[in-house]
């Protein structure tokens, strides 16, 4: 249970919100590393992707998430924390556009807005 003396953001204490953000960001990092590994080895066999340094980076990111997520769930009920993982695909899209030069169209922006609205509806309210 979170300490009542800690600052709270949208019903989460600062530590819980930070852990949730770390969990989401390392998952985005993992997927972006997988994308880079796939691009670097696109003309080679699938096994070549597995030995690419970016693939190992993605595994490291997922390992960090495996360590962080249980601490998130100790502070935030699953029904409130899990909907925030819906931000992972839009953040992947933003990251891919910013870091890899992939294009983002109007449909993507509308989709990201709908995801944000859905998260707000599912997890943004106190119950």
Phi and psi restraints in degrees (value plus and minus 20) as a CYANA .aco file:
   2 UNK   PHI     -93.4   -53.4
   2 UNK   PSI     126.3   166.3
   3 UNK   PHI     -91.5   -51.5
   3 UNK   PSI     111.2   151.2
   4 UNK   PHI     -87.5   -47.5
   4 UNK   PSI     -36.5     3.5
   5 UNK   PHI    -106.0   -66.0
   5 UNK   PSI     -30.8     9.2
   6 UNK   PHI     -99.2   -59.2
   6 UNK   PSI     127.8   167.8
   7 UNK   PHI     -79.9   -39.9
   7 UNK   PSI     126.2   166.2
   8 UNK   PHI    -140.7  -100.7
   8 UNK   PSI     121.0   161.0
   9 UNK   PHI    -141.8  -101.8
   9 UNK   PSI      95.3   135.3
  10 UNK   PHI      30.9    70.9
  10 UNK   PSI      20.9    60.9
  11 UNK   PHI      66.2   106.2
  11 UNK   PSI     -25.5    14.5
  12 UNK   PHI    -127.1   -87.1
  12 UNK   PSI     122.4   162.4
  13 UNK   PHI     -93.1   -53.1
  13 UNK   PSI     145.6   185.6
  14 UNK   PHI     -80.9   -40.9
  14 UNK   PSI     -58.7   -18.7
  15 UNK   PHI     -85.3   -45.3
  15 UNK   PSI     -65.4   -25.4
  16 UNK   PHI     -82.9   -42.9
  16 UNK   PSI     -64.4   -24.4
  17 UNK   PHI     -83.3   -43.3
  17 UNK   PSI     -58.9   -18.9
  18 UNK   PHI     -86.4   -46.4
  18 UNK   PSI     -64.5   -24.5
  19 UNK   PHI     -82.2   -42.2
  19 UNK   PSI     -60.6   -20.6
  20 UNK   PHI     -83.3   -43.3
  20 UNK   PSI     -62.8   -22.8
  21 UNK   PHI     -83.2   -43.2
  21 UNK   PSI     -62.6   -22.6
  22 UNK   PHI     -81.0   -41.0
  22 UNK   PSI     -64.8   -24.8
  23 UNK   PHI     -77.9   -37.9
  23 UNK   PSI     -66.0   -26.0
  24 UNK   PHI     -86.9   -46.9
  24 UNK   PSI     -64.6   -24.6
  25 UNK   PHI     -87.2   -47.2
  25 UNK   PSI     -56.9   -16.9
  26 UNK   PHI     -90.8   -50.8
  26 UNK   PSI     -50.3   -10.3
  27 UNK   PHI     -87.7   -47.7
  27 UNK   PSI     -60.5   -20.5
  28 UNK   PHI     -82.3   -42.3
  28 UNK   PSI     -63.9   -23.9
  29 UNK   PHI     -78.9   -38.9
  29 UNK   PSI     -60.6   -20.6
  30 UNK   PHI     -82.4   -42.4
  30 UNK   PSI     -65.6   -25.6
  31 UNK   PHI     -88.3   -48.3
  31 UNK   PSI     -57.2   -17.2
  32 UNK   PHI     -86.4   -46.4
  32 UNK   PSI     -59.3   -19.3
  33 UNK   PHI     -82.9   -42.9
  33 UNK   PSI     -59.7   -19.7
  34 UNK   PHI     -84.1   -44.1
  34 UNK   PSI     -58.2   -18.2
  35 UNK   PHI     -83.8   -43.8
  35 UNK   PSI     -65.2   -25.2
  36 UNK   PHI     -83.8   -43.8
  36 UNK   PSI     -64.0   -24.0
  37 UNK   PHI     -79.5   -39.5
  37 UNK   PSI     -61.7   -21.7
  38 UNK   PHI     -85.2   -45.2
  38 UNK   PSI     -60.3   -20.3
  39 UNK   PHI     -87.1   -47.1
  39 UNK   PSI     -58.8   -18.8
  40 UNK   PHI     -89.8   -49.8
  40 UNK   PSI     -45.3    -5.3
  41 UNK   PHI    -138.9   -98.9
  41 UNK   PSI       1.7    41.7
  42 UNK   PHI     -79.1   -39.1
  42 UNK   PSI     -54.6   -14.6
  43 UNK   PHI    -111.9   -71.9
  43 UNK   PSI     -15.1    24.9
  44 UNK   PHI    -130.6   -90.6
  44 UNK   PSI    -196.1  -156.1
  45 UNK   PHI     -95.0   -55.0
  45 UNK   PSI     143.0   183.0
  46 UNK   PHI     -80.9   -40.9
  46 UNK   PSI     -52.9   -12.9
  47 UNK   PHI     -81.8   -41.8
  47 UNK   PSI     -55.2   -15.2
  48 UNK   PHI     -81.2   -41.2
  48 UNK   PSI     -54.2   -14.2
  49 UNK   PHI     -82.3   -42.3
  49 UNK   PSI     -55.2   -15.2
  50 UNK   PHI     -91.2   -51.2
  50 UNK   PSI     -41.0    -1.0
  51 UNK   PHI    -122.8   -82.8
  51 UNK   PSI     -17.2    22.8
  52 UNK   PHI     -91.5   -51.5
  52 UNK   PSI     118.8   158.8
  53 UNK   PHI     -77.6   -37.6
  53 UNK   PSI     -52.4   -12.4
  54 UNK   PHI     -88.7   -48.7
  54 UNK   PSI     -51.3   -11.3
  55 UNK   PHI     -83.2   -43.2
  55 UNK   PSI     -63.7   -23.7
  56 UNK   PHI     -85.6   -45.6
  56 UNK   PSI     -52.5   -12.5
  57 UNK   PHI     -82.3   -42.3
  57 UNK   PSI     -60.3   -20.3
  58 UNK   PHI     -85.9   -45.9
  58 UNK   PSI     -58.2   -18.2
  59 UNK   PHI     -84.5   -44.5
  59 UNK   PSI     -59.9   -19.9
  60 UNK   PHI     -83.3   -43.3
  60 UNK   PSI     -63.5   -23.5
  61 UNK   PHI     -80.3   -40.3
  61 UNK   PSI     -63.9   -23.9
  62 UNK   PHI     -86.9   -46.9
  62 UNK   PSI     -52.6   -12.6
  63 UNK   PHI     -85.1   -45.1
  63 UNK   PSI     -61.7   -21.7
  64 UNK   PHI     -81.0   -41.0
  64 UNK   PSI     -63.1   -23.1
  65 UNK   PHI     -81.9   -41.9
  65 UNK   PSI     -59.0   -19.0
  66 UNK   PHI     -81.9   -41.9
  66 UNK   PSI     -47.5    -7.5
  67 UNK   PHI    -103.6   -63.6
  67 UNK   PSI     -54.2   -14.2
  68 UNK   PHI    -101.9   -61.9
  68 UNK   PSI     -61.6   -21.6
  69 UNK   PHI     -75.5   -35.5
  69 UNK   PSI     -62.3   -22.3
  70 UNK   PHI     -80.0   -40.0
  70 UNK   PSI     -53.9   -13.9
  71 UNK   PHI     -90.5   -50.5
  71 UNK   PSI     -52.3   -12.3
  72 UNK   PHI     -81.5   -41.5
  72 UNK   PSI     -67.1   -27.1
  73 UNK   PHI     -92.0   -52.0
  73 UNK   PSI     -36.9     3.1
  74 UNK   PHI     -94.4   -54.4
  74 UNK   PSI     -43.7    -3.7
  75 UNK   PHI    -127.6   -87.6
  75 UNK   PSI     -44.2    -4.2
  76 UNK   PHI    -148.5  -108.5
  76 UNK   PSI     110.3   150.3
  77 UNK   PHI     -79.8   -39.8
  77 UNK   PSI     124.7   164.7
  78 UNK   PHI     -73.3   -33.3
  78 UNK   PSI     -59.6   -19.6
  79 UNK   PHI     -84.3   -44.3
  79 UNK   PSI     -41.1    -1.1
  80 UNK   PHI    -118.1   -78.1
  80 UNK   PSI     -51.8   -11.8
  81 UNK   PHI    -101.9   -61.9
  81 UNK   PSI     -63.1   -23.1
  82 UNK   PHI     -80.4   -40.4
  82 UNK   PSI     -59.8   -19.8
  83 UNK   PHI     -77.3   -37.3
  83 UNK   PSI     -45.9    -5.9
  84 UNK   PHI     -88.6   -48.6
  84 UNK   PSI     -39.6     0.4
  85 UNK   PHI     -88.1   -48.1
  85 UNK   PSI     -32.6     7.4
  86 UNK   PHI     -86.8   -46.8
  86 UNK   PSI     -34.8     5.2
  87 UNK   PHI     -96.2   -56.2
  87 UNK   PSI     -32.2     7.8
  88 UNK   PHI     -81.9   -41.9
  88 UNK   PSI     -70.8   -30.8
  89 UNK   PHI     -80.1   -40.1
  89 UNK   PSI     -65.3   -25.3
  90 UNK   PHI     -83.2   -43.2
  90 UNK   PSI     -57.5   -17.5
  91 UNK   PHI     -88.4   -48.4
  91 UNK   PSI     -54.2   -14.2
  92 UNK   PHI     -81.0   -41.0
  92 UNK   PSI     -62.6   -22.6
  93 UNK   PHI     -83.8   -43.8
  93 UNK   PSI     -65.5   -25.5
  94 UNK   PHI     -83.4   -43.4
  94 UNK   PSI     -64.3   -24.3
  95 UNK   PHI     -82.9   -42.9
  95 UNK   PSI     -62.4   -22.4
  96 UNK   PHI     -85.3   -45.3
  96 UNK   PSI     -56.6   -16.6
  97 UNK   PHI     -88.8   -48.8
  97 UNK   PSI     -64.1   -24.1
  98 UNK   PHI     -92.9   -52.9
  98 UNK   PSI     -61.6   -21.6
  99 UNK   PHI    -116.2   -76.2
  99 UNK   PSI     -49.6    -9.6
 100 UNK   PHI    -134.4   -94.4
 100 UNK   PSI     -21.5    18.5
 101 UNK   PHI      53.7    93.7
 101 UNK   PSI       0.1    40.1
 102 UNK   PHI     -94.4   -54.4
 102 UNK   PSI     132.0   172.0
 103 UNK   PHI    -105.1   -65.1
 103 UNK   PSI     127.9   167.9
 104 UNK   PHI    -145.1  -105.1
 104 UNK   PSI     102.7   142.7
 105 UNK   PHI    -125.2   -85.2
 105 UNK   PSI    -199.8  -159.8
 106 UNK   PHI     -80.2   -40.2
 106 UNK   PSI     -58.6   -18.6
 107 UNK   PHI     -82.8   -42.8
 107 UNK   PSI     -56.4   -16.4
 108 UNK   PHI     -83.2   -43.2
 108 UNK   PSI     -63.8   -23.8
 109 UNK   PHI     -84.0   -44.0
 109 UNK   PSI     -63.7   -23.7
 110 UNK   PHI     -82.1   -42.1
 110 UNK   PSI     -62.8   -22.8
 111 UNK   PHI     -81.2   -41.2
 111 UNK   PSI     -62.9   -22.9
 112 UNK   PHI     -83.9   -43.9
 112 UNK   PSI     -58.2   -18.2
 113 UNK   PHI     -85.4   -45.4
 113 UNK   PSI     -59.9   -19.9
 114 UNK   PHI     -86.2   -46.2
 114 UNK   PSI     -58.3   -18.3
 115 UNK   PHI     -81.5   -41.5
 115 UNK   PSI     -66.9   -26.9
 116 UNK   PHI     -80.3   -40.3
 116 UNK   PSI     -62.1   -22.1
 117 UNK   PHI     -83.1   -43.1
 117 UNK   PSI     -63.2   -23.2
 118 UNK   PHI     -83.1   -43.1
 118 UNK   PSI     -61.1   -21.1
 119 UNK   PHI     -84.1   -44.1
 119 UNK   PSI     -63.3   -23.3
 120 UNK   PHI     -79.6   -39.6
 120 UNK   PSI     -62.9   -22.9
 121 UNK   PHI     -85.8   -45.8
 121 UNK   PSI     -64.3   -24.3
 122 UNK   PHI     -95.1   -55.1
 122 UNK   PSI     -61.0   -21.0
 123 UNK   PHI    -143.8  -103.8
 123 UNK   PSI     -31.4     8.6
 124 UNK   PHI     -98.1   -58.1
 124 UNK   PSI     -37.6     2.4
 125 UNK   PHI    -116.7   -76.7
 125 UNK   PSI     124.6   164.6
 126 UNK   PHI     -91.5   -51.5
 126 UNK   PSI     125.1   165.1
